Amino acid sequence: MATQKPNYSEEDLVDSLKQNDRVAFEYLYEHYSGALFSVITKVLRDNEKAEDVMQDAFLKIWKNISSYDPAKGRLFTWMLNIARNSAIDAVRSEKRKPGMDDISENLDRTDQNATYQPSPSTLDLKALVDTLRPERKILLDLVYFQGYTQEEASKELDVPLGTVKSRIRTALKDLKHYFKI
């Protein structure tokens, strides 16, 4: 007889993780590793290094789950920042800057009313970012996928820093509805 795996709400998952529940951590890995690996590989552009960084990111998540505060944001966003920062640290430790993707200035805006509802395990973050308006997409690509700081993105695109920050904030709000568990 097969054992049924638990299905956690975000709050239950966090509580179980904070109690060092191994089953909860396995659930976390199963449901979020694909999306986090996608971000890490986008920054590193090397699957082997990305696997190492992914392992390090999940160790950081496991060791630091007690510092997660649901009042500051969703669990996925917290983990995404850990994974992205780990990837950026790996890039910086090699003393190189990630290359710029060729980004078309004439991107068509994808229909924002699509009913695409991915699960975190099948999530293609890049595809979701591609649904954003071009000025937001470019900034998320630079800051979240290529490791630029907001200041560096501002200089690269010759856009005021305040505009960069508000566009990123708006883009993240646009993406937020995809991450309701």
C-alpha positions, 0 to 999 in steps of 0.5 A: 500500500502506497503512503500518501504524501502530505499536502501542506498549506504555506503556514503548515509547511513553514511550521513543520519546517521550523520543527525540522520535519524531514517530510516537510523539507522533502515536500518543499524540495519537490514543489519548489526546486524546479522553479528555484533551479530555473532562476539559478541556471539563468544567472549561472548559465552552467547546469553543473555549477547550478546544481551545486548552488541549488544544494547550497541554497536549500541548505541555507533555507533549511538552516535559516527557516527560523528567520522567515517572517510571513509578514514580510512576504511569501515563503517562495519569495523568501526562498527565491531571494536566497537562491538568486543571491546564492547564484549571484554570490557564485558569479561574483566569486568567479569575479565575472559579470553575467552577460547581457541577454539580447533583449528586443526593445520591440517586445509584444505585450502578452495578454495579461488576462491569460488563465495560466496557473502553474504549480511551483514545481512546474513553474517557468519563471522566465515565461512568467516574466515574459508576460510583463510589459517590456520596461518591467521585463527588462529590469527583472531580467537584469536584476533577478536573472543576471545579478545586477543591482538596482543601481547597476540596472539604472546606469545600464538602461539610463533610467532614474533609480527611483523609476527602476525601483518602482517598475520592479515593485510593480512587476513583482506585484503583477507576478504575485498572483501566480504564487498563491499556494 
